[in-house]
Amino acid sequence: MKKQVEEYLEEVKRIAGEINIEDIARVITIIYGAWSVRGDIYICGNGGSAATASHFASDLCKLGVRAYCLNDNMAQMTALTNDVGWDNVFLNQLAYKWSKHDVLICISVHGGVGEDEAGQWSQNINKAMDYVKRYGGKIVGLVGFDGGEVRRLADASIVAGQSTPQVESWHSHICHLICECLKGLS
């Protein structure tokens, strides 16, 4: 067990050294830019990333940022899944309220690529990003591995880690870091 703990903590140190500080600065600049013109920040993710999205939206709201987690209303999400399908659950929420001053933050371990017995992963995130690209606004990605489709479409993204537990943990750290930096700008 001691070896496993040491290896995990060594991986934490390695990832800390690999995260690109300029990427973090670009993300903070985009979020602050929307905040300064009273744009809305929409955040989404699947699985553990949905929990991070909810937590991040809550922390941003405490700073006075107009932040909304697209995962937070379970009744709405399940109704939309019935009516328009899971792939459109985030897109549909954005479609009636999106503004060119808004930001979509997508949190995804694999960046919307890969598949398993349920089909392709995170197509709901990919469709939401396609919508934002079509109608203006900015996209921020918090991703792991190679960043996938989220990194490709995002205006700025932060890549952290190569294993799901590490990626999810680092996304939480990065969200707290972003909030701390925004406090200094307010």
Secondary structure, 3 states (H helix, E strand, C coil): CHHHHHHHHHHHHHHHHHCCHHHHHHHHHHHHHHHHCCCCEEEEECCHHHHHHHHHHHHHHHCCCCEEECCCCHHHHHHHHHHHCHHHHHHHHHHCCCCCCCEEEEEECCCCCCEECCEECCHHHHHHHHHHHHHCCEEEEEECCCCHHHHHHCCEEEECCCCHHHHHHHHHHHHHHHHHHHHHHC
